[in-house]
Amino acid sequence: MKICFVGLDNLPVLAPEYRRELIGGESVQQTLLARALARRGHEVSMVTADYGQHDGAVWDGVRVYKAYGFDAGLPVLRFLHPRATGLWAALRRADADLYYTSCAGAQVGLAAMFCARHRRRLVFRAASDADCDPARLLIRYARDRWLYRYGLRHADAVLVQSAFQARTLERCYALPSRYAGMLVEAPAPPQRRDIDVLWVSNIRPLKRPDRALRLADWLPEAAIHMAGGPLRGEEALYEEVERAASARPNITFHGRLPYAVAAALYDRARLLVNTSDVEGFPNAYLQAWIRGVPVVTLIDPDRVIEREGLGIAVRTPEGLPAAADALLRQPVAWRAASARCRAFMAREYGEEKILAPYFAAFDQAMRVGATAAGRLHHA
C-alpha cells in the first residue's frame, strides 16, 4: 500500500533535528502509525509544514513532503496560496493510493477534494470529541467549518477514538464510523518516582492550566511538574502561566519540551492529572498507564478509568485535589491502581491489536474506491 499521512505538525515528532517545535497528541499518533506501517513494508509518506527541511527527505522509512510555511503568504490571500496550492502540490508529489488525516480543520476538505479529483482514497480519524459535534468544533472560520464538513462527508472511511464519539458522529452528521485505538511506545526502565503530579499539555485555554496552578495551592506538599509549550496565538497565556507557576515553590515548570524528553517525565511520575474541558482520548493517558501511572481527570472516555480502575475520574474541578491527595497518601491503593494500569495496557494495547482496525478501514476505503471506479468504467 502507498499511504500518505497529512499532518502539518508531524515533523517535530518524526525528525529529531526539529524536536524543539510545537507538537500535539495527534502528531504523535500519526507518526507512530506511519512508522509502524513503514516497518511492515508499506510505502509511507507524510505531508507536513515547511520547517526548512529538504523536500522528500526520509526519516524512519517515511518520506516527507512539505506543503507551506505557517507564516508564508499574505493574510486572507494565503488561504488559497500558498496553503491550498501548497497542500495540493505536496499531496500530488506523494502520489499515494490512500491519504490519512485527523483533527477537524480545512485540511480535511482540501484533502477530500484532491482525492476526488485524482481518484484517490481518504481516511479521516476524529482526534477530539469536538470533532464529532458541529456545535463544539474548534474551528475559527466559517469557510474552514464548511471545508471540514465537506471532507468528513466525502471520506471513504471515518475512524473514532470512543463509542461516545461514534454516537455523536452518527447523531450530528448521520455518518457511520469505526473504532480505532491508539499506539504507544514502550517505556524506558523504571526510575525513581520523584514527581508527585505531572501535567502535560499545550498551553491553551481549553486545557485549563489554571486548574493545575490551583491544584498546587491545594496540595502545597506535592511536587508538581508542568510541561507544555504555547499554541500559536497563545503566547500571552503561556507567559502568564509561566509567571504564575514560577511563583509557586512546589511547581517545576518545564515549558515546551521535545517529545522524548517529555516522555521521560512520565517515568518519574506517580500521578498524571488532566484538567481539560475538552478531549478525545488523550495520548497522555496511554503514556501514563503503560508506565503504571494512574490518571486523575475530569474526562473519562467511555468510562474506561472508572471501569478498569486506572485512576480517579471526578465530576467537578473541585474534586481534583481530593482525588489526587487520596492516591498520593495511600501507597497500597496507588500500587493497586498502578498494577491495573500496566495490566490493562498489556491486555488491550498490543501493536497488532491496535493496528487491525486501521488496516480494516484502509481496506474498506480501497474497496469503496474500486467499486466506484468499476461503476464509472461500466457507465
Secondary structure by P-SEA (a helix, b strand, c coil): cbbbbbccccccccccccccccccaaaaaaaaaaaaaaaaccbbbbbbcccccccccccccbbbbbccccccccccccccccaaaaaaaaaaaacccbbbbbcccaaaaaaaaaaaaabbbbbbbbcccccccccccccccaaaaaaaaaaaaaccbbbbccaaaaaaaaaaccbbbbbbbbccccccccccccccbbbbccccccccaaaaaaaaaaccccbbbbbbbbcccaaaaaaaaaaaaaacccccccccccaaaaaaaaaaccbbbbbcccccccaaaaaaaaacbbbbccccccccccccccbbbbccccaaaaaaaaaaacaaaaaaaaaaaaaaaaccccccccaaaaaaaaaaaaaaaaaaaaaaaac
